[in-house]
Amino acid sequence: MSWRAAFRRLFGPQASLVGRDLKGNEYFESVKLMEGAGEGGQMQRPKRYMVPPRKAKLHDYDEDTIPTEWQRWMRHLRNDPPSIEELQLTRHKAVAVQRRAKELDAQWKTIREESLKRTTYTQSQGHASAPSTLDAAAPVVADDDDDDRRDPRSDAKTFQPGSWRPNQ
């Protein structure tokens, strides 16, 4: 066993600072040798974690406060940690998207208000399917042939159902 392996076993895994984000969080990675590994030692998957700044309380943190790029690195979805330039570019894009969304919301609101002003509402009277030209007071006259079917007639106040007989 080498002196490094002995040191790691005695004092635990050594974590190295990998980077910081724009909020001051520090990200670490610790590598641990597998049990029973010889001098060459097979390495385990590195443990990655975040330490918040001293002024921040740990219970104030959730996944949403950690940038997406760092979350991906901590979950081993990317090999290299994100750079400060990458974090700044992502933040700049997010601010631009939020600004554009506010502009579009305001534009949509004005278009909708103008559309509502132009819309005229008419109040229909009577039954929705009844033609307005029918006169309810007009008598219903049967056809001269032997057919005594009548059409239904309707307006807002009265309704006269029609009659129907199947052909014989």
Secondary structure, DSSP 8 states (H G I E B T S, - for coil): --HHHHHHHHH---EEEEEE-TT--EEEEE--B-TT--SS--B---EEEEE--TTS-GGG--GGGS-HHHHHHHTTS-SS---HHHHHHHHHHHHHHHHHHHHHHHHHHHHHHHHHHH-------S-TTS-TT--TTS-----SSS------EE-SS-EE--------
